[in-house]
Amino acid sequence: MVRVCVFCGSKTGSDSEYGQTAQRLGQEIASRGVGLVYGGGGIGLMGVVADSVLESGGEVIGVIPDGLAVEEVMHQHVADMRIVADMHQRKAQMHELSDAYIALPGGVGTFEELFEVLAWRQLKIHAKPIGVLDIRGFFGPFLETIECSVSEGFMNPRNRQLFVTETDPAVLLDQLLEMVATV
């Protein structure tokens, strides 16, 4: 089974569109028979995506560090919940279980996860496709930063192709699945 790793916030954000789009992504993942790998939370956008995949009959694997595996944070309805020692083991296991990545809006943790898989892809540590789901223009500053890095000579222009950006979950998922098929 193909699995996609989703990085996203432990909060739902200030606008309902974030949660609605995360829910649509979960439905799209399940409708294609794709499994979800994610950070194991039952809160924020993480919980919304996981709930949506579960409600749609899809496979969900959560990977959560022991320190966060408390009832208020860990999703209580994910049957395949893997508790690991720390964040490094979490990311390593999520990487091992996944065939592609999608980043949704989030905070520092989401940014760190996205930048790590981008760096790994640039260094050819993996060739897994990476997608950015740009809800409400959230990733506009990120995209501007990438362009600035290219224009200032810190990043090779071809590295802009390390990821794809979309506003529609179905379109983004289709693009990533097409890339997975060619890797």
PATI-464088 format. One record per residue: residue number from 0; residue in one letter; chain; x, y, z of N, C-alpha, C, CB in turn. Coordinates in Angstrom, 1 decimal. Last residue first. Glycine has a CB too. Layout:
(NUM, "A", "A", (X, Y, Z), (X, Y, Z), (X, Y, Z), (X, Y, Z))
...
# end
This chain:
(182, "V", "A", (8.8, 6.7, -9.3), (10.1, 6.7, -8.5), (10.5, 5.2, -8.4), (9.9, 7.3, -7.1))
(181, "T", "A", (6.4, 6.8, -10.5), (7.5, 6.9, -11.4), (8.9, 6.8, -10.7), (7.5, 8.2, -12.2))
(180, "A", "A", (4.5, 6.8, -8.5), (4.5, 5.7, -9.5), (5.7, 5.7, -10.4), (3.2, 5.8, -10.4))
(179, "V", "A", (5.0, 9.2, -7.3), (5.4, 7.9, -6.5), (5.4, 6.8, -7.5), (4.3, 7.6, -5.4))
(178, "M", "A", (3.9, 10.9, -9.1), (5.3, 10.9, -8.9), (5.8, 9.7, -8.2), (5.7, 12.1, -8.1))
(177, "E", "A", (1.2, 10.3, -8.8), (1.8, 10.1, -10.1), (3.3, 10.1, -10.0), (1.3, 11.3, -11.1))
(176, "L", "A", (0.9, 11.1, -6.2), (0.7, 9.7, -6.5), (1.3, 9.4, -7.8), (-0.8, 9.3, -6.4))
(175, "L", "A", (1.2, 13.9, -6.5), (2.2, 13.1, -5.7), (2.1, 11.6, -6.0), (1.9, 13.3, -4.2))
(174, "Q", "A", (-1.1, 14.5, -8.0), (0.3, 14.8, -8.5), (1.3, 14.0, -7.8), (0.6, 16.3, -8.3))
(173, "D", "A", (-3.1, 13.7, -6.3), (-3.0, 13.1, -7.6), (-1.6, 13.3, -8.2), (-4.0, 13.6, -8.6))
(172, "L", "A", (-2.7, 15.5, -4.2), (-2.6, 14.1, -4.0), (-2.4, 13.4, -5.3), (-3.8, 13.6, -3.2))
(171, "L", "A", (-3.3, 18.0, -5.5), (-2.0, 17.7, -4.9), (-1.8, 16.2, -4.7), (-1.9, 18.5, -3.6))
(170, "V", "A", (-6.0, 17.6, -6.2), (-5.0, 17.8, -7.2), (-3.6, 17.5, -6.7), (-5.1, 19.3, -7.7))
(169, "A", "A", (-7.2, 17.3, -3.6), (-7.3, 16.3, -4.6), (-6.2, 16.4, -5.7), (-8.7, 16.3, -5.3))
(168, "P", "A", (-6.6, 19.8, -2.3), (-6.1, 18.6, -1.8), (-6.1, 17.4, -2.8), (-6.8, 18.1, -0.6))
(167, "D", "A", (-5.5, 22.7, -3.8), (-6.6, 21.8, -3.8), (-6.0, 20.4, -3.4), (-7.3, 21.6, -5.2))
(166, "T", "A", (-3.3, 24.2, -4.0), (-4.3, 24.7, -3.1), (-5.5, 23.7, -2.9), (-4.9, 26.1, -3.6))
(165, "E", "A", (0.1, 23.2, -4.2), (-1.2, 23.2, -4.7), (-2.2, 23.8, -3.6), (-1.7, 21.8, -5.1))
(164, "T", "A", (3.5, 22.6, -5.1), (2.5, 23.4, -4.2), (1.2, 23.4, -4.9), (3.1, 24.8, -4.0))
(163, "V", "A", (6.1, 20.3, -4.8), (5.0, 20.9, -5.6), (4.1, 21.6, -4.6), (4.2, 19.8, -6.4))
(162, "F", "A", (9.7, 20.2, -4.6), (8.4, 20.0, -4.0), (7.4, 20.7, -5.0), (8.2, 20.7, -2.6))
(161, "L", "A", (12.0, 20.6, -5.9), (12.0, 19.5, -4.9), (10.6, 19.3, -4.3), (12.9, 20.0, -3.8))
(160, "Q", "A", (12.2, 22.6, -7.7), (11.5, 21.5, -8.1), (11.5, 20.3, -7.1), (12.1, 20.9, -9.5))
(159, "R", "A", (14.0, 24.3, -6.7), (12.6, 24.7, -6.6), (11.7, 23.6, -7.0), (12.3, 26.0, -7.5))
(158, "N", "A", (16.4, 23.4, -7.4), (15.9, 22.9, -6.2), (14.5, 23.4, -5.9), (16.8, 23.3, -5.0))
(157, "R", "A", (17.2, 24.8, -9.7), (16.5, 23.5, -9.9), (16.0, 22.9, -8.6), (17.6, 22.5, -10.5))
(156, "P", "A", (18.5, 27.0, -8.6), (17.2, 27.2, -9.1), (16.5, 25.8, -9.3), (17.2, 27.9, -10.4))
(155, "N", "A", (20.3, 26.5, -5.5), (20.2, 26.2, -7.0), (18.8, 26.3, -7.5), (20.8, 24.8, -7.3))
(154, "M", "A", (20.7, 29.1, -3.2), (20.0, 27.8, -3.5), (20.0, 27.7, -5.1), (18.5, 27.8, -3.0))
(153, "F", "A", (21.9, 31.5, -2.9), (22.1, 30.5, -1.8), (21.5, 29.1, -2.2), (21.5, 31.0, -0.6))
(152, "G", "A", (21.5, 33.6, -4.6), (22.5, 32.7, -4.9), (22.8, 31.7, -3.8), (23.8, 33.4, -5.2))
(151, "E", "A", (19.3, 35.2, -4.5), (20.5, 35.7, -3.8), (21.7, 34.7, -3.9), (20.2, 35.9, -2.3))
(150, "S", "A", (17.3, 33.7, -5.7), (17.8, 34.9, -6.4), (19.1, 35.5, -5.7), (16.7, 36.0, -6.3))
(149, "V", "A", (17.0, 31.5, -3.9), (17.5, 31.3, -5.3), (18.1, 32.6, -5.8), (16.3, 30.8, -6.2))
(148, "S", "A", (16.1, 32.9, -1.6), (17.3, 32.1, -1.5), (17.9, 31.8, -2.9), (17.0, 30.8, -0.8))
(147, "C", "A", (13.8, 34.0, -2.7), (14.8, 34.9, -2.3), (16.2, 34.1, -2.2), (14.5, 35.5, -0.9))
(146, "E", "A", (12.3, 31.6, -3.1), (12.7, 32.5, -4.2), (13.8, 33.4, -3.9), (11.4, 33.3, -4.7))
(145, "I", "A", (12.0, 30.9, -0.4), (12.7, 30.0, -1.3), (13.2, 30.8, -2.5), (11.7, 28.8, -1.8))
(144, "T", "A", (10.5, 33.0, 0.5), (11.8, 32.8, 1.1), (12.6, 31.9, 0.2), (11.7, 32.1, 2.5))
(143, "E", "A", (8.2, 32.7, -0.9), (9.0, 33.9, -1.1), (10.4, 33.7, -0.6), (8.3, 35.1, -0.5))
(142, "L", "A", (7.3, 30.3, 0.3), (7.6, 30.3, -1.2), (8.5, 31.6, -1.5), (6.3, 30.3, -2.0))
(141, "F", "A", (6.8, 31.3, 2.9), (7.8, 30.2, 2.6), (8.2, 30.2, 1.2), (7.1, 28.9, 3.0))
(140, "P", "A", (4.7, 33.2, 2.4), (6.1, 33.7, 2.8), (7.1, 32.6, 2.7), (6.0, 34.1, 4.3))
(139, "G", "A", (2.7, 31.3, 1.4), (3.2, 32.4, 0.6), (4.6, 32.9, 1.1), (2.2, 33.6, 0.6))
(138, "F", "A", (1.4, 29.4, 2.9), (2.8, 29.2, 2.5), (3.4, 30.2, 1.6), (2.9, 27.8, 1.9))
(137, "F", "A", (-1.2, 30.4, 3.2), (-0.3, 30.3, 4.3), (1.1, 30.1, 4.0), (-0.8, 29.1, 5.1))
(136, "G", "A", (-3.2, 30.8, 1.4), (-1.9, 31.5, 1.1), (-1.0, 31.4, 2.3), (-2.2, 33.0, 0.9))
(135, "R", "A", (-5.3, 29.1, 2.1), (-5.4, 30.5, 2.4), (-4.1, 31.3, 2.2), (-5.9, 30.7, 3.9))
(134, "I", "A", (-3.1, 26.4, 2.0), (-4.4, 26.8, 2.4), (-4.4, 28.3, 2.7), (-5.0, 26.0, 3.6))
(133, "D", "A", (-1.2, 24.6, 0.2), (-1.2, 26.0, 0.5), (-2.6, 26.5, 0.7), (-0.5, 26.9, -0.6))
(132, "L", "A", (0.4, 21.9, 0.7), (-1.0, 22.2, 0.5), (-1.1, 23.7, 1.1), (-1.9, 21.2, 1.3))
(131, "V", "A", (3.2, 20.6, -0.8), (2.8, 21.7, 0.1), (1.4, 22.1, -0.2), (3.8, 22.9, 0.0))
(130, "G", "A", (4.8, 17.5, -1.2), (3.8, 18.5, -1.6), (3.5, 19.4, -0.5), (2.5, 17.7, -2.0))
(129, "I", "A", (7.3, 15.5, -2.5), (6.9, 16.4, -1.4), (5.9, 17.4, -1.9), (8.2, 17.1, -0.7))
(128, "P", "A", (8.3, 12.1, -3.3), (7.7, 13.4, -3.6), (7.3, 14.2, -2.4), (6.6, 13.2, -4.6))
(127, "K", "A", (11.5, 10.7, -2.5), (10.1, 10.7, -2.3), (9.5, 12.1, -2.6), (9.7, 10.3, -0.8))
(126, "A", "A", (14.1, 10.1, -2.6), (13.6, 10.6, -3.8), (12.0, 10.7, -3.7), (14.0, 9.8, -5.0))
(125, "H", "A", (16.7, 10.7, -0.1), (15.5, 10.1, -0.6), (15.0, 10.8, -1.9), (14.4, 10.2, 0.5))
(124, "I", "A", (19.1, 11.9, -0.2), (19.0, 10.8, 0.8), (17.7, 10.1, 0.5), (18.9, 11.5, 2.2))
(123, "K", "A", (19.8, 14.0, -1.9), (19.5, 12.7, -2.5), (19.5, 11.6, -1.5), (20.6, 12.4, -3.5))
(122, "L", "A", (19.8, 16.5, -0.9), (21.0, 15.7, -0.7), (20.9, 14.3, -1.2), (21.4, 15.7, 0.8))
(121, "Q", "A", (17.2, 17.2, -1.4), (18.2, 17.9, -2.1), (19.5, 17.1, -2.0), (18.4, 19.3, -1.4))
(120, "R", "A", (15.9, 15.5, 0.5), (15.7, 15.2, -0.9), (16.8, 16.0, -1.8), (14.3, 15.8, -1.4))
(119, "W", "A", (16.8, 16.5, 2.9), (17.2, 15.2, 2.5), (17.0, 14.9, 1.1), (16.3, 14.2, 3.4))
(118, "A", "A", (15.6, 19.1, 2.7), (17.1, 18.9, 2.7), (17.5, 17.5, 2.4), (17.6, 19.3, 4.1))
(117, "L", "A", (12.9, 18.2, 2.8), (13.4, 19.0, 1.6), (14.9, 18.9, 1.6), (13.0, 20.5, 1.7))
(116, "V", "A", (12.8, 17.1, 5.3), (12.6, 16.2, 4.1), (13.0, 16.9, 2.8), (11.1, 15.8, 4.0))
(115, "E", "A", (13.4, 19.5, 6.8), (14.2, 18.3, 6.9), (14.0, 17.4, 5.7), (13.9, 17.5, 8.2))
(114, "F", "A", (11.3, 21.2, 6.2), (12.6, 21.5, 5.8), (13.5, 20.3, 5.9), (13.2, 22.7, 6.7))
(113, "L", "A", (9.1, 19.7, 7.4), (9.1, 20.0, 6.0), (10.6, 20.3, 5.5), (8.2, 21.2, 5.7))
(112, "E", "A", (9.9, 19.7, 10.1), (9.7, 18.5, 9.4), (9.8, 18.7, 7.9), (8.3, 17.8, 9.8))
(111, "E", "A", (9.9, 22.5, 10.6), (11.1, 21.7, 10.8), (11.0, 20.4, 10.0), (11.4, 21.4, 12.3))
(110, "F", "A", (7.2, 23.2, 10.2), (8.3, 23.8, 9.4), (9.5, 22.9, 9.4), (8.6, 25.2, 9.8))
(109, "T", "A", (6.0, 21.7, 12.3), (5.7, 21.4, 10.9), (6.8, 22.0, 9.9), (4.3, 22.0, 10.5))
(108, "G", "A", (7.2, 22.9, 14.5), (7.4, 21.5, 14.3), (7.1, 21.1, 12.8), (6.5, 20.7, 15.2))
(107, "V", "A", (6.3, 25.6, 14.3), (7.7, 25.3, 14.2), (7.9, 23.8, 13.9), (8.4, 25.7, 15.5))
(106, "G", "A", (3.0, 25.0, 12.8), (4.0, 25.8, 13.5), (5.4, 25.4, 13.3), (3.7, 25.9, 15.0))
(105, "G", "A", (1.0, 24.8, 9.9), (1.4, 24.4, 11.2), (2.4, 25.4, 11.8), (1.9, 23.0, 11.2))
(104, "P", "A", (-0.6, 23.7, 6.9), (-0.2, 24.7, 7.8), (0.1, 24.2, 9.2), (-1.2, 25.8, 7.9))
(103, "L", "A", (0.9, 20.6, 5.6), (-0.3, 21.6, 5.7), (0.2, 22.7, 6.7), (-1.5, 20.8, 6.3))
(102, "A", "A", (2.8, 18.7, 3.4), (2.8, 19.7, 4.5), (1.6, 20.5, 4.5), (4.1, 20.5, 4.5))
(101, "I", "A", (3.2, 15.4, 2.6), (2.4, 16.6, 2.4), (2.5, 17.4, 3.6), (0.9, 16.2, 2.1))
(100, "Y", "A", (5.2, 12.9, 1.0), (5.0, 13.8, 2.1), (4.0, 14.9, 1.6), (6.3, 14.4, 2.6))
(99, "A", "A", (5.5, 9.4, 0.3), (5.4, 10.8, -0.1), (5.1, 11.6, 1.1), (4.3, 11.0, -1.2))
(98, "D", "A", (5.7, 7.0, 1.5), (6.1, 7.0, 0.1), (6.1, 8.4, -0.4), (5.2, 6.1, -0.8))
(97, "S", "A", (6.6, 5.9, 4.9), (5.9, 6.7, 3.9), (6.6, 6.7, 2.5), (6.0, 8.1, 4.4))
(96, "L", "A", (8.0, 4.6, 6.8), (6.7, 4.1, 6.5), (6.0, 4.8, 5.3), (5.8, 4.3, 7.7))
(95, "E", "A", (10.4, 6.1, 7.1), (10.5, 4.6, 6.7), (9.1, 4.1, 6.2), (11.0, 3.8, 7.8))
(94, "H", "A", (9.4, 8.5, 8.1), (10.1, 8.4, 6.8), (10.1, 7.0, 6.2), (11.5, 9.0, 6.9))
(93, "M", "A", (8.5, 7.7, 10.6), (7.5, 8.2, 9.6), (8.1, 8.2, 8.2), (7.2, 9.7, 10.0))
(92, "Q", "A", (10.9, 6.9, 11.7), (9.9, 5.9, 11.5), (8.9, 6.4, 10.5), (9.3, 5.5, 12.8))
(91, "A", "A", (12.3, 9.4, 11.8), (12.9, 8.3, 11.1), (11.8, 7.2, 10.8), (14.0, 7.7, 12.0))
(90, "K", "A", (10.5, 10.9, 13.5), (10.7, 11.3, 12.1), (11.3, 10.2, 11.2), (11.6, 12.5, 12.0))
(89, "R", "A", (10.8, 9.4, 15.9), (9.5, 9.6, 15.2), (9.6, 9.9, 13.7), (8.7, 10.8, 15.9))
(88, "Q", "A", (13.4, 9.6, 16.5), (12.9, 8.3, 16.1), (11.5, 8.4, 15.4), (12.8, 7.4, 17.4))
(87, "H", "A", (13.4, 12.4, 17.1), (14.3, 11.8, 16.0), (13.8, 10.5, 15.6), (15.8, 11.7, 16.5))
(86, "M", "A", (11.7, 12.6, 19.2), (11.3, 13.2, 17.9), (12.2, 12.6, 16.8), (11.4, 14.7, 18.0))
(85, "D", "A", (11.7, 9.4, 21.0), (11.9, 10.9, 20.9), (11.5, 11.3, 19.5), (13.3, 11.2, 21.2))
(84, "A", "A", (10.7, 6.7, 21.3), (11.4, 7.4, 22.4), (11.5, 8.9, 22.3), (12.8, 6.9, 22.5))
(83, "V", "A", (7.3, 6.0, 20.2), (8.8, 6.0, 20.1), (9.4, 6.8, 21.2), (9.3, 6.5, 18.7))
(82, "I", "A", (4.5, 4.2, 19.5), (5.1, 5.1, 20.5), (6.6, 4.9, 20.5), (4.6, 4.9, 22.0))
(81, "R", "A", (2.2, 4.0, 17.1), (3.6, 3.6, 17.4), (4.2, 4.6, 18.3), (4.4, 3.4, 16.2))
(80, "M", "A", (-0.9, 2.8, 16.6), (-0.2, 3.9, 17.2), (1.2, 3.4, 17.6), (-1.0, 4.6, 18.4))
(79, "D", "A", (-3.3, 1.7, 15.0), (-1.9, 1.4, 14.8), (-1.1, 2.7, 15.3), (-1.6, 1.1, 13.3))
(78, "A", "A", (-5.8, 2.7, 15.8), (-5.4, 1.4, 16.2), (-3.9, 1.1, 16.1), (-6.2, 0.3, 15.5))
(77, "V", "A", (-6.9, 5.7, 16.9), (-5.9, 5.1, 15.9), (-5.4, 3.8, 16.5), (-4.8, 6.1, 15.6))
(76, "H", "A", (-8.3, 6.9, 18.9), (-9.0, 5.9, 18.1), (-8.1, 5.4, 16.9), (-10.2, 6.6, 17.5))
(75, "Q", "A", (-6.9, 8.8, 20.4), (-7.4, 7.6, 21.1), (-8.1, 6.6, 20.2), (-8.4, 8.1, 22.2))
(74, "H", "A", (-4.0, 10.5, 19.8), (-5.3, 10.1, 19.2), (-5.8, 8.8, 19.9), (-5.3, 10.0, 17.6))
(73, "M", "A", (-2.5, 12.4, 22.4), (-2.5, 11.2, 21.5), (-3.9, 10.9, 21.0), (-1.8, 10.0, 22.2))
(72, "V", "A", (-3.3, 14.5, 24.2), (-2.6, 14.7, 22.9), (-2.8, 13.6, 22.0), (-1.1, 15.0, 23.2))
(71, "E", "A", (-4.5, 13.6, 26.5), (-4.9, 14.9, 26.0), (-4.4, 15.1, 24.6), (-4.6, 16.0, 26.9))
(70, "E", "A", (-3.1, 11.2, 27.2), (-4.4, 11.2, 26.7), (-4.9, 12.5, 26.1), (-5.4, 10.8, 27.9))
(69, "V", "A", (0.2, 11.2, 25.8), (-0.7, 11.4, 27.0), (-2.1, 11.5, 26.4), (-0.3, 12.7, 27.8))
(68, "A", "A", (2.7, 11.1, 24.4), (1.7, 10.0, 24.4), (0.8, 10.1, 25.6), (2.4, 8.6, 24.2))
(67, "L", "A", (4.8, 12.8, 24.5), (3.5, 13.3, 24.0), (2.4, 12.3, 24.0), (3.7, 13.9, 22.6))
(66, "G", "A", (6.9, 11.2, 25.3), (6.6, 12.3, 26.1), (5.3, 13.0, 25.7), (7.7, 13.3, 26.0))
(65, "D", "A", (7.1, 9.3, 23.2), (6.6, 8.9, 24.5), (6.2, 10.1, 25.3), (7.7, 8.1, 25.3))
(64, "P", "A", (6.1, 10.5, 20.0), (7.1, 10.3, 21.1), (6.4, 10.0, 22.4), (8.0, 11.6, 21.2))
(63, "I", "A", (4.2, 8.7, 17.6), (4.2, 9.8, 18.6), (5.3, 9.5, 19.6), (2.9, 9.9, 19.3))
(62, "V", "A", (2.6, 8.0, 14.8), (3.9, 7.8, 15.4), (4.1, 9.0, 16.3), (5.1, 7.8, 14.3))
(61, "G", "A", (-0.2, 6.2, 13.4), (0.4, 7.4, 14.1), (1.7, 7.0, 14.7), (-0.6, 7.7, 15.3))
(60, "I", "A", (-1.7, 5.3, 10.5), (-0.6, 4.9, 11.4), (-0.1, 6.2, 12.1), (0.6, 4.2, 10.6))
(59, "V", "A", (-4.6, 4.4, 9.0), (-3.9, 5.4, 9.7), (-2.9, 4.8, 10.6), (-4.9, 6.3, 10.6))
(58, "E", "A", (-6.6, 3.6, 6.2), (-5.6, 3.2, 7.1), (-4.9, 4.4, 7.7), (-4.5, 2.3, 6.4))
(57, "G", "A", (-10.2, 4.5, 5.9), (-8.8, 4.4, 5.5), (-7.8, 3.9, 6.6), (-8.3, 5.7, 5.0))
(56, "G", "A", (-12.9, 5.2, 6.3), (-12.5, 3.8, 6.2), (-11.0, 3.5, 5.8), (-13.3, 3.1, 5.2))
(55, "S", "A", (-13.5, 7.7, 6.8), (-13.7, 7.3, 5.4), (-13.2, 5.9, 5.2), (-12.9, 8.2, 4.5))
(54, "E", "A", (-12.8, 8.0, 9.4), (-14.3, 8.0, 9.1), (-14.5, 7.6, 7.7), (-14.8, 9.4, 9.3))
(53, "L", "A", (-10.0, 8.0, 9.1), (-10.7, 6.9, 9.8), (-12.1, 6.8, 9.4), (-10.5, 7.1, 11.3))
(52, "V", "A", (-9.6, 10.4, 7.7), (-9.2, 9.2, 7.1), (-9.9, 8.0, 7.7), (-7.7, 9.0, 7.2))
(51, "S", "A", (-10.7, 12.2, 9.6), (-11.3, 12.1, 8.3), (-10.9, 10.8, 7.6), (-10.8, 13.3, 7.5))
(50, "D", "A", (-9.0, 11.8, 11.8), (-10.4, 11.5, 11.9), (-11.0, 11.3, 10.6), (-11.1, 12.6, 12.7))
(49, "A", "A", (-6.5, 12.8, 10.6), (-6.7, 11.4, 11.0), (-8.1, 11.0, 11.2), (-6.0, 11.2, 12.4))
(48, "V", "A", (-7.2, 15.5, 10.2), (-6.8, 14.6, 9.1), (-7.0, 13.2, 9.4), (-5.3, 14.9, 8.7))
(47, "V", "A", (-7.8, 16.3, 12.9), (-8.8, 16.5, 11.8), (-8.5, 15.5, 10.6), (-8.8, 17.9, 11.3))
(46, "G", "A", (-5.4, 15.9, 14.2), (-6.6, 15.1, 14.6), (-7.6, 15.2, 13.5), (-7.2, 15.6, 15.9))
(45, "M", "A", (-3.8, 17.8, 12.9), (-3.4, 16.4, 12.9), (-4.6, 15.5, 13.2), (-2.3, 16.1, 14.0))
(44, "L", "A", (-5.0, 20.2, 13.5), (-5.1, 19.7, 12.1), (-4.7, 18.2, 12.0), (-4.3, 20.5, 11.1))
(43, "G", "A", (-5.8, 19.4, 16.9), (-5.5, 20.3, 15.8), (-5.7, 19.7, 14.5), (-4.0, 20.7, 15.9))
(42, "I", "A", (-5.4, 16.1, 18.2), (-5.7, 17.5, 18.4), (-5.3, 18.3, 17.1), (-5.1, 18.1, 19.6))
(41, "G", "A", (-4.3, 13.7, 18.4), (-5.8, 13.7, 18.2), (-6.3, 15.1, 18.3), (-6.5, 12.9, 19.3))
(40, "G", "A", (-1.2, 12.7, 16.8), (-2.1, 13.5, 17.7), (-3.5, 13.4, 17.4), (-1.6, 15.0, 17.6))
(39, "G", "A", (0.5, 11.3, 15.1), (-0.2, 10.6, 16.2), (-1.1, 11.4, 17.1), (0.8, 10.0, 17.1))
(38, "G", "A", (1.8, 12.3, 12.8), (2.4, 12.5, 14.1), (1.7, 11.9, 15.3), (2.6, 13.8, 14.4))
(37, "Y", "A", (1.2, 9.8, 10.2), (1.2, 11.2, 10.8), (1.7, 11.2, 12.2), (-0.2, 11.9, 10.7))
(36, "V", "A", (0.2, 8.3, 7.3), (1.2, 8.3, 8.4), (1.3, 9.7, 8.9), (2.7, 7.7, 7.9))
(35, "L", "A", (-2.4, 6.8, 5.6), (-1.9, 8.0, 6.3), (-0.9, 7.6, 7.3), (-3.1, 8.8, 6.9))
(34, "G", "A", (-2.7, 5.0, 2.5), (-2.6, 5.1, 3.9), (-2.0, 6.4, 4.4), (-1.7, 3.9, 4.5))
(33, "V", "A", (-5.0, 5.1, -0.1), (-3.7, 5.5, 0.3), (-3.7, 5.5, 1.9), (-3.3, 6.9, -0.2))
(32, "G", "A", (-7.4, 4.8, -1.5), (-6.8, 3.6, -0.9), (-5.3, 3.8, -0.4), (-6.8, 2.5, -1.9))
(31, "R", "A", (-8.6, 7.0, -2.2), (-7.7, 6.5, -3.2), (-7.0, 5.2, -2.7), (-6.6, 7.5, -3.5))
(30, "S", "A", (-10.1, 7.8, 0.0), (-10.8, 7.4, -1.3), (-9.9, 6.8, -2.3), (-11.6, 8.6, -1.8))
(29, "A", "A", (-8.2, 8.6, 1.8), (-8.9, 7.3, 2.0), (-9.5, 6.8, 0.7), (-9.9, 7.4, 3.1))
(28, "I", "A", (-7.4, 11.0, 0.7), (-6.4, 10.0, 1.0), (-7.1, 8.6, 1.0), (-5.6, 10.3, 2.3))
(27, "E", "A", (-9.8, 12.4, 0.7), (-9.1, 12.1, -0.6), (-8.1, 11.0, -0.4), (-8.5, 13.4, -1.2))
(26, "Q", "A", (-10.3, 12.7, 3.4), (-11.2, 12.0, 2.6), (-10.6, 11.6, 1.3), (-12.5, 12.9, 2.3))
(25, "G", "A", (-8.0, 14.3, 4.1), (-8.2, 13.0, 4.7), (-9.2, 12.1, 3.9), (-8.7, 13.1, 6.1))
(24, "L", "A", (-8.6, 16.6, 2.6), (-7.4, 15.9, 2.3), (-7.6, 14.4, 2.9), (-6.2, 16.5, 2.9))
(23, "R", "A", (-11.0, 17.5, 4.0), (-11.0, 17.0, 2.6), (-9.8, 16.2, 2.2), (-11.2, 18.2, 1.6))
(22, "Q", "A", (-9.8, 18.1, 6.4), (-10.8, 17.1, 6.4), (-10.9, 16.5, 4.9), (-12.1, 17.6, 6.9))
(21, "A", "A", (-8.2, 20.3, 5.6), (-7.5, 19.1, 6.2), (-8.5, 17.9, 6.2), (-7.1, 19.4, 7.7))
(20, "T", "A", (-10.2, 22.0, 4.9), (-9.3, 21.5, 3.9), (-8.6, 20.3, 4.3), (-8.3, 22.6, 3.4))
(19, "Q", "A", (-11.4, 22.5, 7.4), (-12.2, 22.0, 6.3), (-11.3, 21.4, 5.2), (-13.1, 23.1, 5.7))
(18, "G", "A", (-9.3, 23.7, 8.8), (-9.8, 22.4, 9.2), (-10.6, 21.7, 8.1), (-10.7, 22.5, 10.4))
(17, "Y", "A", (-8.9, 26.0, 7.3), (-7.8, 25.1, 7.5), (-8.3, 23.7, 7.9), (-6.9, 25.7, 8.7))
(16, "E", "A", (-11.4, 27.3, 7.4), (-11.0, 26.8, 6.1), (-9.8, 25.8, 6.3), (-10.6, 27.9, 5.1))
(15, "S", "A", (-11.7, 28.6, 9.8), (-12.3, 27.2, 9.6), (-11.9, 26.6, 8.3), (-13.8, 27.3, 9.7))
(14, "D", "A", (-8.9, 30.2, 11.1), (-10.0, 30.2, 10.2), (-10.4, 28.7, 9.9), (-9.5, 30.8, 8.8))
(13, "S", "A", (-6.7, 29.9, 12.8), (-7.7, 30.9, 13.1), (-8.9, 31.0, 12.2), (-7.0, 32.3, 13.1))
(12, "G", "A", (-5.8, 26.5, 13.8), (-5.7, 27.8, 13.1), (-6.8, 28.7, 13.4), (-5.5, 27.6, 11.6))
(11, "T", "A", (-5.8, 24.1, 15.1), (-6.6, 24.2, 13.9), (-6.5, 25.5, 13.2), (-8.0, 23.9, 14.2))
(10, "K", "A", (-2.7, 22.6, 16.2), (-3.8, 23.5, 16.4), (-4.5, 23.6, 15.1), (-3.3, 25.0, 16.9))
(9, "S", "A", (-0.7, 21.1, 15.5), (-1.4, 20.6, 16.6), (-2.5, 21.6, 17.0), (-0.5, 20.2, 17.8))
(8, "G", "A", (-0.2, 21.1, 11.8), (-0.3, 21.7, 13.2), (-1.1, 20.9, 14.2), (-0.8, 23.0, 13.1))
(7, "C", "A", (1.5, 18.6, 9.9), (0.6, 19.7, 10.1), (0.5, 20.0, 11.6), (-0.8, 19.3, 9.6))
(6, "F", "A", (2.5, 16.3, 7.5), (3.0, 17.2, 8.5), (2.0, 18.3, 8.7), (4.4, 17.7, 8.2))
(5, "V", "A", (1.8, 13.1, 6.5), (1.3, 14.4, 6.5), (1.8, 15.1, 7.7), (-0.3, 14.4, 6.6))
(4, "C", "A", (2.8, 10.7, 4.2), (3.1, 11.3, 5.5), (2.6, 12.7, 5.5), (4.6, 11.2, 5.9))
(3, "V", "A", (1.1, 8.1, 2.6), (1.6, 9.5, 2.5), (1.7, 10.0, 4.0), (0.6, 10.4, 1.7))
(2, "R", "A", (1.6, 4.9, 1.1), (1.3, 5.8, 2.3), (1.9, 7.2, 2.1), (1.8, 5.1, 3.6))
(1, "V", "A", (0.5, 2.2, -0.8), (1.2, 3.5, -0.8), (0.7, 4.3, 0.5), (0.9, 4.3, -2.1))
(0, "M", "A", (0.8, -1.2, 0.0), (0.0, 0.0, 0.0), (0.9, 1.2, 0.0), (-0.9, 0.0, 1.2))
# end
